[in-house]
Amino acid sequence: MDDFIKEKVKYDQVDYPNENEMWSKIIRKQQNRNYKTERHSYKPRIIVSAILFTIVLSSTPVFAKYSTEILDWMRNMNRTGVITSLENGFGQEINKTAENEAGVLTIHNVISDQNGTTINFSLDIDHDYPIDYADFEQALLKLGDGKEIQMEASAVYNQETDKLVGVLHTDEEIPHNSNVTLQLGGVKEIQLKSIELKDLAQSNVYPEKINIHQDGISQIDFISNDYQNGQYILDYLIELEEPNNVEHAYLSYTIENEPIVNSGVTDKRPQPNVIKQSDLLEIQKDAVAKLSVFLNYNDTVSYKSETWNLDFQYNHDLAKQSTFVIDVDKKVELGSRELQFKELVITPSKVKLYFDEKNIDAKSSLVYIKYDQIKLRIGEQELLGNYWGDYLSFETQELIKDITNKEIALTLNDASVEYEAEKQDKVELTNISDVPQTIKTELNGYPIDITYYANGSDLIVESESKNEQFGGIVQNVIYQDGKRIFAEDRSNDGLFSINKQVETFNNIKDKDITLNFFLYTVNEDRSETIIFQ
């Protein structure tokens, strides 16, 4: 059952979060400034899609003309740990360049400790088109001992300096006294484009699709929209044409030209040329009708195949003076999963709490617990964290110089608890037609409204509760001819604090069926506190 749930429930199918909240702040900063440059007069729109990069830059005189702006970006992206490292002298200045036919690469500085390595760089290249940012096909560190480290690389165009400024990052540390070669190449220069979608987001009124037919984007298909508990959610698909240069596309929102924070998610593509998106806006209900909606997408306008090779020596070892490693042996149960914490690594740039995860036998119908608030307290300093692979990650707020006699505790709050429904938890859907019908029922004592209707050969099932503690139905199932049939599409995969669910079951021919509740969530006032020291 654990494997079955893991396969069917889409917690593991979320590709990456939508970082529009972060970029909304940057947009406002950028639009309120007047940029001057000799080569270009256009104003860049910095709305880079999810988890692209974090810019870091030291305040040495070499960068004085734009260090303040870069550090502003850093603070908007919450990379306080890297700022802490730079401000306390844990970054090594490199300031070396490499040049080829495409342009000049400069490595400015390196911050490396046990929790990872960040390299700040700039790239001065000629370009025939306005660009906003760049991606790279190759970003590789070669160490003197033959080891090769793949790095994540991204950069934005800085109009003030007429350069691409960016960051390289890896979770691995560069050993002290290492001879290093950086290989960076395959530059994709990208424009961020925007199309306003007129009169779209009126409350509960939206078209089935909007034709685009521009730059490889075919159309937008709207699945559902809903307003509940102070949140407006819009689910949609963006269909791409063949061929296309679009790697990411999404909707953004404004009210009276002011960007609206969007904390939605982008799912893994259901098809290679289909982008699935769910957007969540925390706005007043009467503001929905005032929304202006824009389609934003990236368009690769130029590609340069050249590779830069740059050698440098890393001999900075100061971070070890403020690095603390603690072996821990604590565990926490999350329903049918268990986290076994094993090591806490505190460095100037970040704190990581490593764990092993395994499936365990659930003691009840409780399937999974998701804590929305994760805090680590080290003495008086309290750090907010998030899940990241096999560790919890926390940004440092200030340098942690000593942990002697300091209490270190992890606190998990704001629980969304997922349960498996019982066998008797089901409803009968009768006389299915294209006319919506509503059934009132209960699930574990919570009132549920089930609205169902046919859409061609598909069955649409909407579930909703007026009880705000009920987190919503995650998934229902239909048993037919000895087979379990799950919805091909769901509007809410338990990622939002909204308890409405819209499911589409394909090719349901029967006019009377039994709908079995399968998984649902409840918002519970439970917490865990784990003392490590």
Secondary structure, 3 states (H helix, E strand, C coil): CHHHHHHHCHHHHEEEECCHHHHHHHHHHHHCCCCCCCCCCCCCCCCCCCCCCCCCCCCCHHHCCCHHHHHHHHHHCCCHHHHHHHHCCCEEEEEEEEEECCEEEEEEEEEEECCEEEEEEEEEECCCCCCCEEEEEEEEEEECCCCEEECEEEEEEECCCCEEEEEEEECCCCCCCEEEEEEEEEEEEEEEEEEEECCCCCCCCCCCEEEEEECCEEEEEEEEEEEECCEEEEEEEEEECCCCCCCCEEEEEEECCEECCCCCEEECCCECCEEEEEEEECCCHHHHHHCEEEEEEEEEEEEEEEEEEEEEEECCCHHHHHCEEEEEEEEEEECCEEEEEEEEEECCCCEEEEEEEEECCCCCCEEEEEEEEEEEEECCEEEEEEEECCEEEECCCCCCCCCCCCCEEEEEEEEEEEEECCCCCEEEECCCCCCCEEEEEEECCEEEEEEEEEECCEEEEEEECCCCCEEEEEEEEEEECCEEEECCEECCCCCCCCCCEEEEECCCCCCCEEEEEEEEEEEECCCEEEECC
